[in-house]
Amino acid sequence: MSRIIDAHSHYMPPSIAQHTTFFKVHWSDADRQLSLMDSYHIEKALLLYPTSDAHLSMGGWQNLCHVYNQEIASVVDKHKGRFIGAGILPMDSPNQLTTELKRIQDLGLRVISLASSYEGKYLDAEIFFPIYSFAQENKIPVHIHPQIMNPIGEDRVRDPLLTPVLEYVFDVSVCVAKMMMSGIFLKFPDVPFIFAHYGGVLPLVRERFDTTYTMLRQRGLVGDLSKPPSLYFRNLYFDTSGSKSVASLACALELTDANHILFGSDFPANQNIAESMACIRQDTFTQKTQQMILDNNLFFDL
């Protein structure tokens, strides 16, 4: 049986969970996660910050980062070889980014966890460039999770169902597109950028990106991207985020190849890991494709 890597899971330290509105229940049980990992033969799981409102009652992002990053490092150290830690950054204190990036590295956290936007700024803003430079210099993957705290445009929807279903994933989609349009992927070509939820609606609009870009380029209405948008997307990474849809995976495989799609359980938001895996293990996909998605070398040696 091949090894399995979970590239999208969450653990919220109790000291942080108590300051959140949503993440108090089921989000701080590392033992249950390990038990499920054993049941489904998952060797390692990446622990990502789900974005929350904790910073609002903890005196800002700096205080949150100080506690969260240390707590995640402790979990990783306690369960050696089972978890990969992802650190978070104080986006309200740009002058502290370099200090916290070095601290993340010193703590043994091997991935940078970002939200798709912060306070109305997508990840194409120059404030994020030092993060990408650091990631590129130190060969650190950057994972982009949906922003759930007032994603851009949420004020026009503001609904307990529509916001998480649509706004969260749309925020990721627009984030990818903004980063492409601003040349981030050209400026930092060696950074492994991983986008949650297949990049939102990106697989559905891949073809439209190319055809519309070609039409607008011919009329001089859009700048030269140097290549069609779809060729940028092929070099990015996307995780399955607990999806149980065979059609969604098939669509994502038109966006990029299997080596750029990572299995992610989205535990504990999704606790039906069996169905998430069964989706990938359908006869629709070759054994090689299944293995590449479940066992991705991008994370195994971290």
C-alpha positions as CSV (number, residue, x, y, z in Angstrom):
1,M,0.0,0.0,0.0
2,S,1.4,3.4,-1.0
3,R,2.0,6.1,1.6
4,I,-0.6,8.9,1.8
5,I,-0.1,12.6,2.6
6,D,-2.9,14.8,3.8
7,A,-2.1,18.3,2.4
8,H,-5.0,20.1,4.0
9,S,-6.0,19.5,7.6
10,H,-6.5,21.7,10.7
11,Y,-5.6,21.8,14.4
12,M,-6.7,24.7,16.5
13,P,-4.7,24.9,19.8
14,P,-7.1,25.2,22.7
15,S,-5.4,28.5,23.8
16,I,-6.5,29.9,20.4
17,A,-9.8,28.1,20.0
18,Q,-11.2,29.7,23.1
19,H,-10.8,33.1,21.4
20,T,-12.8,32.1,18.3
21,T,-16.5,32.1,17.6
22,F,-16.6,28.9,15.5
23,F,-13.6,26.7,16.2
24,K,-14.3,25.7,19.8
25,V,-15.7,22.2,19.0
26,H,-13.8,19.3,17.5
27,W,-10.9,21.5,16.3
28,S,-8.4,20.7,19.0
29,D,-8.3,16.9,19.1
30,A,-5.0,15.8,17.7
31,D,-5.5,12.3,19.2
32,R,-8.6,11.8,17.1
33,Q,-6.9,13.0,14.0
34,L,-4.0,10.6,14.6
35,S,-6.5,7.8,15.1
36,L,-8.2,8.6,11.8
37,M,-4.8,8.9,10.1
38,D,-3.9,5.5,11.2
39,S,-7.3,4.1,10.1
40,Y,-6.8,5.4,6.6
41,H,-3.0,4.8,6.4
42,I,-2.2,8.5,6.3
43,E,1.5,8.9,7.1
44,K,1.6,12.7,7.4
45,A,-0.8,15.6,7.6
46,L,-0.2,19.2,7.0
47,L,-1.7,21.4,9.8
48,L,-3.1,24.7,8.3
49,Y,-4.6,27.7,10.0
50,P,-8.3,27.9,8.9
51,T,-8.4,31.7,9.4
52,S,-10.5,32.8,12.3
53,D,-11.5,35.8,14.4
54,A,-9.0,34.9,17.2
55,H,-6.8,37.9,16.4
56,L,-9.7,40.3,17.3
57,S,-9.7,39.2,20.9
58,M,-6.0,38.5,21.3
59,G,-4.7,42.0,20.6
60,G,-3.9,41.6,17.0
61,W,-2.0,39.2,14.7
62,Q,1.3,39.5,16.4
63,N,0.0,38.0,19.6
64,L,-1.9,35.4,17.7
65,C,1.2,34.4,15.7
66,H,3.4,34.2,18.8
67,V,1.0,31.7,20.5
68,Y,-0.2,29.8,17.4
69,N,3.1,29.1,15.8
70,Q,4.6,27.9,19.1
71,E,1.7,25.6,19.8
72,I,1.7,24.1,16.3
73,A,5.5,23.5,16.6
74,S,4.9,21.7,19.9
75,V,2.3,19.4,18.3
76,V,4.6,18.6,15.5
77,D,7.5,17.9,17.9
78,K,5.3,15.8,20.2
79,H,4.1,13.5,17.3
80,K,7.4,13.3,15.4
81,G,7.0,12.4,11.7
82,R,3.2,12.6,11.7
83,F,2.4,16.3,11.2
84,I,3.9,19.0,9.1
85,G,3.5,22.5,10.6
86,A,2.5,25.6,8.8
87,G,3.1,29.0,10.3
88,I,1.1,32.1,10.1
89,L,2.2,35.8,9.8
90,P,1.2,39.1,11.4
91,M,-0.3,40.7,8.4
92,D,-1.3,43.8,10.4
93,S,2.4,44.4,11.2
94,P,4.4,44.4,7.9
95,N,7.6,45.5,9.7
96,Q,7.4,42.2,11.7
97,L,7.1,39.8,8.8
98,T,10.7,39.1,8.4
99,T,11.2,38.4,12.1
100,E,8.2,36.0,12.2
101,L,9.3,34.3,9.0
102,K,12.7,33.5,10.6
103,R,10.9,32.4,13.8
104,I,8.7,30.1,11.8
105,Q,11.8,28.5,10.3
106,D,13.5,28.3,13.7
107,L,10.4,26.5,15.2
108,G,10.6,23.9,12.5
109,L,7.5,24.9,10.7
110,R,8.0,23.9,7.0
111,V,5.1,25.7,5.2
112,I,3.7,29.2,5.2
113,S,-0.1,29.4,5.6
114,L,-1.8,32.4,4.1
115,A,-5.4,33.4,3.6
116,S,-6.6,34.4,0.1
117,S,-7.1,38.0,1.2
118,Y,-6.6,40.2,4.2
119,E,-8.7,43.3,5.0
120,G,-9.5,43.9,1.4
121,K,-6.1,43.1,0.0
122,Y,-5.5,40.1,-2.3
123,L,-2.1,38.3,-2.3
124,D,-0.9,40.3,-5.3
125,A,-0.2,43.4,-3.1
126,E,3.4,44.3,-2.6
127,I,3.1,43.9,1.1
128,F,3.3,40.1,0.5
129,F,6.5,40.2,-1.7
130,P,8.9,39.7,1.2
131,I,7.0,36.5,2.1
132,Y,7.4,35.1,-1.4
133,S,11.1,36.1,-1.5
134,F,11.7,34.3,1.7
135,A,9.8,31.3,0.5
136,Q,11.8,31.2,-2.7
137,E,15.1,31.6,-1.0
138,N,14.4,28.9,1.6
139,K,12.4,26.5,-0.6
140,I,9.2,26.8,1.5
141,P,5.8,26.0,0.1
142,V,3.1,28.6,0.5
143,H,-0.5,27.3,1.1
144,I,-3.4,29.6,0.4
145,H,-6.6,28.9,2.3
146,P,-9.9,30.8,1.8
147,Q,-10.4,33.9,3.9
148,I,-13.4,33.4,6.0
149,M,-13.3,36.7,7.9
150,N,-15.2,39.1,5.6
151,P,-13.9,37.8,2.3
152,I,-14.0,40.6,-0.4
153,G,-17.5,41.2,-1.5
154,E,-19.1,39.3,1.4
155,D,-21.0,42.4,2.4
156,R,-23.1,42.0,-0.7
157,V,-24.0,38.4,0.2
158,R,-23.8,38.0,4.0
159,D,-25.7,34.7,4.3
160,P,-24.9,31.8,6.7
161,L,-25.0,29.3,3.8
162,L,-24.0,31.4,0.7
163,T,-21.0,33.0,2.3
164,P,-19.1,29.7,3.1
165,V,-20.3,28.0,-0.1
166,L,-19.6,30.8,-2.5
167,E,-17.7,33.6,-1.0
168,Y,-14.9,31.5,0.5
169,V,-14.0,29.7,-2.7
170,F,-14.6,32.8,-4.9
171,D,-12.0,34.6,-2.8
172,V,-9.5,31.9,-3.6
173,S,-10.4,32.1,-7.3
174,V,-9.9,35.8,-7.5
175,C,-6.7,35.5,-5.5
176,V,-5.1,33.2,-8.1
177,A,-6.2,35.4,-10.9
178,K,-4.9,38.6,-9.3
179,M,-1.6,36.9,-8.6
180,M,-1.4,35.9,-12.2
181,M,-2.3,39.3,-13.6
182,S,0.3,41.1,-11.4
183,G,3.1,38.7,-12.5
184,I,3.6,37.1,-9.1
185,F,4.2,33.7,-10.6
186,L,6.8,35.1,-13.0
187,K,8.5,37.1,-10.2
188,F,8.7,34.1,-7.9
189,P,8.8,31.1,-10.2
190,D,10.3,28.6,-7.7
191,V,7.7,29.0,-5.0
192,P,5.3,26.1,-4.7
193,F,2.0,27.9,-4.4
194,I,-0.8,25.5,-3.2
195,F,-4.4,26.7,-3.5
196,A,-7.2,25.1,-1.5
197,H,-10.5,23.8,-3.0
198,Y,-9.0,23.2,-6.5
199,G,-8.5,27.0,-6.7
200,G,-12.2,27.6,-6.3
201,V,-14.0,27.8,-9.6
202,L,-10.7,28.0,-11.6
203,P,-11.2,24.5,-13.3
204,L,-14.6,25.7,-14.6
205,V,-13.3,28.9,-16.1
206,R,-9.9,27.8,-17.4
207,E,-11.0,27.7,-21.0
208,R,-12.8,31.0,-20.7
209,F,-9.7,32.6,-19.3
210,D,-7.8,31.6,-22.4
211,T,-10.4,32.5,-25.0
212,T,-11.3,35.8,-23.4
213,Y,-7.6,36.7,-22.9
214,T,-6.9,36.0,-26.6
215,M,-9.9,38.1,-27.8
216,L,-9.0,41.1,-25.5
217,R,-5.3,40.8,-26.4
218,Q,-6.1,41.1,-30.1
219,R,-7.9,44.3,-29.4
220,G,-5.2,45.7,-27.2
221,L,-7.6,45.8,-24.1
222,V,-5.4,43.7,-21.9
223,G,-1.7,43.6,-21.2
224,D,0.7,40.9,-22.4
225,L,0.8,38.0,-19.9
226,S,3.6,36.3,-22.0
227,K,1.6,33.1,-22.2
228,P,-2.1,32.0,-22.0
229,P,-3.5,32.0,-18.4
230,S,-4.0,28.2,-18.5
231,L,-0.2,27.7,-18.8
232,Y,0.2,29.5,-15.5
233,F,-2.4,27.4,-13.8
234,R,-0.6,24.2,-14.9
235,N,2.4,25.0,-12.8
236,L,0.4,25.7,-9.6
237,Y,-0.6,23.2,-6.9
238,F,-4.2,22.6,-5.8
239,D,-5.6,20.5,-3.0
240,T,-8.8,18.5,-3.0
241,S,-10.0,20.0,0.4
242,G,-12.2,17.0,1.3
243,S,-14.1,17.0,-2.0
244,K,-16.0,13.8,-2.7
245,S,-16.9,14.7,-6.3
246,V,-15.4,12.6,-9.1
247,A,-16.5,15.3,-11.6
248,S,-14.6,18.0,-9.7
249,L,-11.4,16.0,-9.7
250,A,-11.8,15.2,-13.4
251,C,-12.3,18.9,-14.1
252,A,-9.2,19.8,-12.0
253,L,-7.2,17.3,-14.1
254,E,-8.0,19.5,-17.1
255,L,-6.5,22.4,-15.2
256,T,-3.3,20.7,-14.4
257,D,-1.6,17.3,-14.1
258,A,-1.9,14.8,-11.2
259,N,1.5,15.8,-9.9
260,H,0.0,19.2,-9.0
261,I,-3.1,18.0,-7.3
262,L,-2.8,17.1,-3.6
263,F,-5.1,15.0,-1.5
264,G,-6.5,17.1,1.4
265,S,-9.0,15.9,3.9
266,D,-10.0,19.3,5.3
267,F,-10.3,17.6,8.7
268,P,-12.1,18.3,11.0
269,A,-14.4,20.5,8.8
270,N,-14.8,17.3,6.8
271,Q,-14.8,14.1,8.8
272,N,-15.7,11.7,6.0
273,I,-12.2,10.9,5.0
274,A,-13.2,7.6,3.5
275,E,-15.4,9.2,0.8
276,S,-12.8,11.8,0.1
277,M,-10.3,9.1,-0.6
278,A,-12.8,6.9,-2.5
279,C,-13.4,9.8,-4.9
280,I,-9.7,9.6,-5.9
281,R,-9.6,5.8,-6.1
282,Q,-12.3,5.6,-8.8
283,D,-11.6,3.5,-11.9
284,T,-12.1,6.7,-13.8
285,F,-8.5,7.6,-12.9
286,T,-5.4,5.5,-13.5
287,Q,-3.5,3.8,-10.7
288,K,-0.6,6.2,-11.4
289,T,-2.9,9.2,-11.2
290,Q,-4.4,8.0,-7.9
291,Q,-0.9,7.4,-6.4
292,M,0.4,10.8,-7.5
293,I,-2.5,12.6,-5.8
294,L,-2.5,10.6,-2.6
295,D,1.3,10.4,-2.2
296,N,2.8,13.7,-3.3
297,N,6.6,14.2,-2.9
298,L,6.1,17.9,-2.4
299,F,5.3,17.3,1.2
300,F,6.6,13.9,2.1
301,D,10.2,14.9,2.9
302,L,9.2,18.0,4.9
